Amino acid sequence: MRYEEFHRRSIEQPEAFWAEQARAIDWHRPPERILVYDDPPFRRWFAGGETNLCHNAVDRHLEARADQLALVAISTETGTTREISYRELHREVNTFAAVLRALDVGRGDRVVIYMPNIAEAVFAMLACARIGAVHSVVFGGFAAHNLALRIDDARPKLLIAADAGSRGGKAIPYKPLVDAACAEAGTPPPHVLMVDRGLDPGYARVEGRDVDYAALRERHAGEQVDVAWLESNEPSYLLYTSGTTGKPKGVQRDVGGYAVALALSMWAIYDVRAGQAMFSTSDVGWAVGHSYNVYGPLIAGATSILYEGLPTAPDPGIWWRICERYGVHTMFSSPTGIRVLKKQDPAWLKKHDLSALRYLFLAGEPLDEPTAHWITEGIGKTVIDNYWQTETGWPVLALMPGVEMKPVKFGSPGLPMPGYDLRVIDEATGEEAAPNRKGVLVIEPPLPPGCMTTVWNDDARFLRSYFSHFKPLVYSSLDWAIRDDDGYTFILGRTDDVINVAGHRLGTREIEESVSSHPDVAEAAVIGVRDELKGQVPVVFATLRQAGGEAATAAREMRECVSRQLGAVARPARVYVVGALPKTRSGKLLRRSLQALAEQRDPGDLSTLDDPNALEEVRRALARGADAE
């Protein structure tokens, strides 16, 4: 089948197309209607159908592939590897589900999971899905304040945490962060279930709240827990993403639409079938981790490789050694990960047998052409960029080797995926932009299966954040794009104040609020600046309350403040203390001009600038160098 025909049918005959795709998963009760779209932009896919993500990822494979590897959890941090068959995964997930049930977690209850890339994180996610609880995985590197915000929004019945993660052989204790988050949260969970890895043996336990997973696992080992059959549109999980305000958005995903979209994507986009192996280097706390470390490969009956560790330890060949050992068919990583390897001896790319590897997919941030060329030549495999968002749950733009492999164009993530009716429109007029003209990438609703259904407990914010930018109603990706004459789309960057640091989306507003909490700071502006390794890094321009204050000390303390409140990933790369910040006469900060100056570009139209001296202040600060970096 040709790509064009496949995609066109998904747009012109969506109900017939998705009814066919829905046959790839098990339904306890078949859908009554494929699409209900009577309250735009809200839609319901496979309405009336009942299914379960855990059943589709685990139980239904037991008859045909019980002894096949389902999950391989590798940690070069602890020197351990766990090889888990579908039969063993079924047993572990049932045991975990029994533990959840013993802690009074049931259908519709929220469970926050604060864990690194270890097998127990996968067990916990699947156990929640099994009983109909709504999980919310929080990246283990996030600071206590970030965790507290998510706790207060989700109001979980339970928090599951590991004692520690590890980075570069150094343990990162999680329990103090959990305790601080629970103390800060207005609605802390009644129980914290601790998975003890032995990395922080002296952690303090809170009497009456903290529960030891190992003890409960032993008590409930062997128990069978029935699957909760959920209506297709019930929530499956929440995944928080940064916005332009300080409060993170709880992206809400459904059950049936998500399962169907992932089932399609596994064969059509990633070319992975039952019995093959997929290796995603993402963390389970991110959207890629949910879709392609956990649910996608398991729904397909494939083997998923879960990795905890650096791409360069014990040596820069570790990823390729894993590919060789498990015969990985498709690998999924990020441009940042490849740029890290690019700094190493390229001979490491040739040391292992990659004959089973067909494709390397990269996503999370724009893939620059030099890096794309370097890794393509280095491993001699097809490298495919793909573009999507936490909100979409699976690719918006990619190529589809499972349907028809179109040519790779370096710099472009490719063509629209099934169900995505994409436009590039002029920001000012809302009209479709001509080929090769810059515009905003938008999706004509209804959004396809697998995309977010709303913002948790906030339909108004869902509408305001994604559907209020243009008329008639369209979903705004908030990304600039260009579409060429062949229909390939090129992503140019954000239209809002969210920056992408090594694939981590960070709201500049959150960082500004953190910087401004320093008692000496009068005002702060945070921008994202291009970085060769990470794609973008946060850079701070700040004014002090007292003129002539100690700039270097204050700047260092601002960086530490952000690290403490938001985590190391948000730590500003550079802090500049200036006498004034450039603003319009109406008081709006000229962040785009600041970004242009920091990247040595033309700052653009400054006709609305209130005080020209402020811009000179910034130029002088950039010339003398950062006060802290």
Secondary structure as GFF3:
##gff-version 3
##sequence-region A 1 629
A	DSSP	alpha_helix	3	12	.	.	.	ID=ss1
A	DSSP	alpha_helix	14	21	.	.	.	ID=ss2
A	DSSP	three_ten_helix	22	24	.	.	.	ID=ss3
A	DSSP	beta_strand	33	39	.	.	.	ID=ss4
A	DSSP	beta_strand	42	47	.	.	.	ID=ss5
A	DSSP	beta_strand	50	51	.	.	.	ID=ss6
A	DSSP	alpha_helix	53	57	.	.	.	ID=ss7
A	DSSP	three_ten_helix	59	61	.	.	.	ID=ss8
A	DSSP	alpha_helix	62	65	.	.	.	ID=ss9
A	DSSP	beta_strand	69	75	.	.	.	ID=ss10
A	DSSP	beta_strand	80	85	.	.	.	ID=ss11
A	DSSP	alpha_helix	86	102	.	.	.	ID=ss12
A	DSSP	beta_strand	110	114	.	.	.	ID=ss13
A	DSSP	alpha_helix	119	131	.	.	.	ID=ss14
A	DSSP	beta_strand	134	137	.	.	.	ID=ss15
A	DSSP	alpha_helix	144	154	.	.	.	ID=ss16
A	DSSP	beta_strand	158	162	.	.	.	ID=ss17
A	DSSP	beta_strand	164	167	.	.	.	ID=ss18
A	DSSP	beta_strand	170	173	.	.	.	ID=ss19
A	DSSP	alpha_helix	175	184	.	.	.	ID=ss20
A	DSSP	beta_strand	191	195	.	.	.	ID=ss21
A	DSSP	beta_strand	210	212	.	.	.	ID=ss22
A	DSSP	alpha_helix	213	220	.	.	.	ID=ss23
A	DSSP	beta_strand	230	231	.	.	.	ID=ss24
A	DSSP	beta_strand	237	241	.	.	.	ID=ss25
A	DSSP	beta_strand	249	253	.	.	.	ID=ss26
A	DSSP	alpha_helix	256	268	.	.	.	ID=ss27
A	DSSP	beta_strand	277	280	.	.	.	ID=ss28
A	DSSP	alpha_helix	287	288	.	.	.	ID=ss29
A	DSSP	pi_helix	289	295	.	.	.	ID=ss30
A	DSSP	alpha_helix	296	299	.	.	.	ID=ss31
A	DSSP	beta_strand	303	308	.	.	.	ID=ss32
A	DSSP	alpha_helix	318	326	.	.	.	ID=ss33
A	DSSP	beta_strand	328	333	.	.	.	ID=ss34
A	DSSP	alpha_helix	335	342	.	.	.	ID=ss35
A	DSSP	three_ten_helix	346	350	.	.	.	ID=ss36
A	DSSP	beta_strand	359	362	.	.	.	ID=ss37
A	DSSP	alpha_helix	369	379	.	.	.	ID=ss38
A	DSSP	beta_strand	382	385	.	.	.	ID=ss39
A	DSSP	beta_strand	397	398	.	.	.	ID=ss40
A	DSSP	beta_strand	415	416	.	.	.	ID=ss41
A	DSSP	beta_strand	422	425	.	.	.	ID=ss42
A	DSSP	beta_strand	439	443	.	.	.	ID=ss43
A	DSSP	beta_strand	454	455	.	.	.	ID=ss44
A	DSSP	alpha_helix	459	466	.	.	.	ID=ss45
A	DSSP	beta_strand	475	483	.	.	.	ID=ss46
A	DSSP	beta_strand	489	494	.	.	.	ID=ss47
A	DSSP	beta_strand	498	501	.	.	.	ID=ss48
A	DSSP	beta_strand	504	507	.	.	.	ID=ss49
A	DSSP	alpha_helix	508	516	.	.	.	ID=ss50
A	DSSP	beta_strand	521	531	.	.	.	ID=ss51
A	DSSP	beta_strand	535	544	.	.	.	ID=ss52
A	DSSP	alpha_helix	551	566	.	.	.	ID=ss53
A	DSSP	three_ten_helix	568	570	.	.	.	ID=ss54
A	DSSP	beta_strand	574	577	.	.	.	ID=ss55
A	DSSP	alpha_helix	591	598	.	.	.	ID=ss56
A	DSSP	alpha_helix	612	624	.	.	.	ID=ss57
###
